């Protein structure tokens, strides 16, 4: 029987409060990054996979700080370029190895687009070759598991620091991020119980506005680590079509914040429980859960900052689901020879 503590991802999950605190107190060019983005007519927030979810979260932070921001995957950004003079780019790329993140950065450099790059310490990008138009912020060391956790929360924390430098206080108090992560980690016993209860059934993650990025991340983490079937959607879009496929065996993860979407998310989640689904409501105490849903209570933060600790319950659930099914959560399914062989024929 596998224990969550056997996974390399587990200490990385536990390190998130301290690593984000270290980042916030580090001597990095946050002010320069903020100036770069605030001087632009439009800011593109760009990444792929988990880094796209960080880009989506950053989009909401920068919008709250008063900037015109739009998220885009690095594939879309590089393959169908719409970036123009006067724009700036906030690019998320943890390792510096991914194909389309590198292509996106190359495009920005070629066109002289001011760019802020958020990447790991000892990144594989050739920093010495960068022109002055690129500002680099470092997050943490290489994430020890393919299920990126600490690299994701530190990347979002770096984006929060930039937004706070653009417009101080516009997204709340960024100094609360480490303690909020610690509070989310304290939910582990409840999440372990939930994982045991959810031993079968497909999962659906729902989130509106800033919480959609958390639902997207729940999808990636649970699919990759536990290999359970899961999808994600914005709740209103889920209601307009996919809801007709709802089964009483479905397990619902609903992410909510204290904003205008909360009540609608609540009634849509209640619909799922009325249909016999088991649901977990991931939200602060001020955003009460619908009847019959388990409330995994997050700290009271602005919707823009809440997306950072909101991913922690999904990380922990992914790890516990994987452990319960004795699945290798760390190595991107490369323990399966057929998958490893197929994956080796292309480059991420």
N, C-alpha and C positions, 0 to 999 in steps of 0.2 A: 504494500500500500504506500503510495507516494504522499509525502507531506508537503504543504506549500513551502515550508522552510528548506526543502531540498532543491528548490528552483533557484537559479541565479537571479531571476527577476525579483525574488522576495526581498533581499537586502536592499535592492535598488528602490523598491516601493517604500521601504521603511526610511530610506535616506532622504526622501523628498523634502521634508521640512528643513533639515539642516542644509541641504544643497541649495535650496531656494533662498534661505537666509544668507548663505555665503555669497550668492550671486548679487543680492540686493545691496550688500555692503562692499562689493568689490569695486576697485578703481577701473571702471570701463567707460568708454565714450558715449554714455547715455545722452548727455547734452548734445553732442555733435549729431547723434542719430536723430534726436528729436528735432533739431534744427533742419536737418536734411529733409525729413518728412513734412514738417510744418511749412516749409517754403514751396512745396510742390502744389500744383493745381489738383492733382489726383494721386493717390497712393494705391499701388497694387500690392496686396499681401499674397505671397506665393509659396507653395510647397506641394509635396506629394505624400499620400498616405497619412501617417500620423502628423507629419509636418504640414500637410494641408489643413488638418484639424486645428493645429496651432495658428495657421494663417487665418482661418475662419474666425477663431476666437480673437485674434489681434485686430481683425477688421472691426469688430464691435467695440473694442477698446479705443481704437483710433477715432471711430465715429463719435463716441462719447466725448472724446477730447476735442472735437470740433473739426476733424479733418474729413475730406472726401475720400473714403477708402472702399476698395472692392476686392474680395478674395478671388483667387483663381488657381487652379492646379498648375503645376509647372509644365505639364504636357501642353495644356491649352495655351499657356503664356508663351511658350517657345515655338509651338507648332503653328499657331495662328496669332502672330504678334499684333497687338493693338496698342502697345505702349508708345507714347508720343513725347515730344519735347514738352517740358514742363511737368512731366510725371516723375514720380520716385517709386522705388520698389523696396518692400520689406520681404526678404527672402529667407525662408527657413530650410536649413539643410544640415542635419545633425552630423553626418560623417564626412561629407564632401565627395562621396563615391557615386551617388545616384545620378543616372544619366540625364534626366530631364531637369533636375535642379542645376546641374552643371551647365546644361544648354541654356537655361534661363539666365544664369549669371553671365555666360559668354555673350548673350544677346545684349544685356544691359551694358557690359563693358564696351562692346563694339559700337553701340549707339550713344555712349556717353551719358547714360541714364544714372542719376544718383541712386545708389543702392546701399541699403543696410542689410548685412548678412548676419544671421544668427546661427552659429554653428558650435560644435563641441570644442573643448580644449584639445590642443594638438590635432586640429582638423587636418584632413587630407587635401584640402585646397592649398594651392601654392600661394600663400599670402604675400610673399615677396614680389610676386608678379602683378599684384593688384594696383590699379591707378588710384589717385586720390579720390575718385568718385565713389569708391567702395569703403564703407565703414563697417568694421567687424566687431561683433559682440560674441563673447564666448560663454557657454552655458555650464557644462559639466564634462567630466571625462567620458570615454566611450561607454555607452549603456552596455552592461554585461550580458543582457539577454536580447534576443531578436524582438521580444515583446517590449518595445521601448516604453519606459515609464518615467524615470527621473529626467531623461532628456526632454520629454514632452512638457512636464510641468516647469522645468527651468526655462525652456524656450518661451512658454506663455508668460512666465514671470518677467523675463527680459522684455517682452512686448509691453507688459503692464508698466514696467519702469520707464520705457520710452513714452508711453501715453501720459504718464504722470508728469514727465518733464515737459511735454507739449502743453498740458493744461493741468497744473497741480490740483489734486483733489477731485478731478472730474470723474474718475472711476472709483473713488473711495480711497481708503488708506492701504497702500501697497504693503506697508509694514505688517499688516495682518495676515499676509499670505502664508508664512510659515506656520503660524498657530492654527490657521484654518486647515491646512494640510494635516497637522497633527490631530485635530479634532476628527477629520474624516477617517484617519487611520484607526481611531478608537472605535469605529463601527465594525471592526473585523469580526467580533464574535457574532453579531447579528447577521453579517454577510455570510459567515460560515454556515449558520443555520439555514439561511435562504438557499445557499448552494445545495445543501442536503435535501431540502424540500423540492428543489427544482432539478431532480435527478433525471427528468425526461421532459420532453416538450420543446418546441422551437421558441426562440426569444424574439421580442420586438422591442426596440429602444425608441422612445419618443422624446422630442425636445423642440421647443420653439425659440426663435430668436437666438440669443447668445447660448441657449441650452442645446441648440441643434448640434453644435460642435462637440458637446459632451456625449450626445447620443451617437454621433458618428464615431467617436473614439471608443465608446462601449462596443459598437459593432466590430471594429477592427480588433480590439483586444480579446473579446470573447471568442470570435471566430478563429483567430490565430492561435491563442493559447489553449483553448479547450476543444476547438474544432466543432463546437456545437453550432447548429443552424441558427442564425440570427440575422435580422435586417433592421434598418433604422429608417425613420421618417419624421418629418414635421407633422405634429398631431392633426392639424386641419387637413393637410393633404392625405393623411392616412384615412381620415373620415370620408373623404370624397372618392371612394372606390375600393382601396385595399381592405377596408374594414369588413367587407362582405366575406372575405376569406377567413375571418377570425374563428379560431377553434377554442374550445374550453381548455385544451391542453397548452395553449400559448402562455408564455411567461412575459410579463410586461415590465419594462424599466421605463419609468417616466421621470424626466428631469424637468424641474420647474424653478423659477426664480420669482422674486417679488415684482413682477411687471404686469403689463396689460394682458399678457397671454396666459397668466396663471389660472384664471377661472376656466377658460376654455380648455386648457390642458387637463384640469381637474375633471370636468364633465366628460371629456373623451376617455379619460382613464377609468372613470366610473362606468362608462358603457362597457369597457372590457371586463370589469369585475362582474357587472350584471350578466354578462355572457358566460360567467363561470371561470374566467381567467384569474390566475394569481398575479398580483401586481405589487411592485415596489415603487414608492414615491420618494424621489431623491430631491430634497428641497429644504430650505430653512424652516424652523418652527413657525415663523410668521406666515408661511404658505401651507396651510393645513392640508393633510392628505384626504383624498376621497374615502368614503366608507369602504371597508374591507381591504384597503391597501396597507402594506407595511411601510411605515414612514422611517426612512433612513435620514435622520436630521443632519443637515449641513449647517455650518455657521452662518450668521446673518452678514451677508456681503452684498455689494451691488451686483446686479445681474452680470456685468462685464467681468468682475473679479471672481464671481461664484463658479464660473466655468473651470477655474483652476482646481479647487478641491473637489469639484463634482466628478472629475474623472477617477478619483481614487476608489470609490465604491465599485466602479466597473473594473478597475485593475484587480482589486481583491476578489471580486466575484469570478473573474476570468481564471485567476490562480486557483481558487478553491474548486471550481467546476473541473478544471484540468486535473487537479490532485485526486478528486473523487473518482474520476474515470481513468486514472493512472496514465495520463497523456503527457508526453514531453512538451512542456509549454515554452521552452527556451529556444528551440532551434529551428523554427519556421518549417516544421514538418520534414526536415531533411533526414530524419530517422526512417522515413519511408523511401526505399530505394527508387521506386518508380517516379515518385514526385521529385526527388533529388535529381534524377537523371533528366527529367523534363525541364526542371528549373535551370539546369546547367546550360541549356541551349540558348538561353537569353541572358541579358544583363538588366538588373534592376537600375 
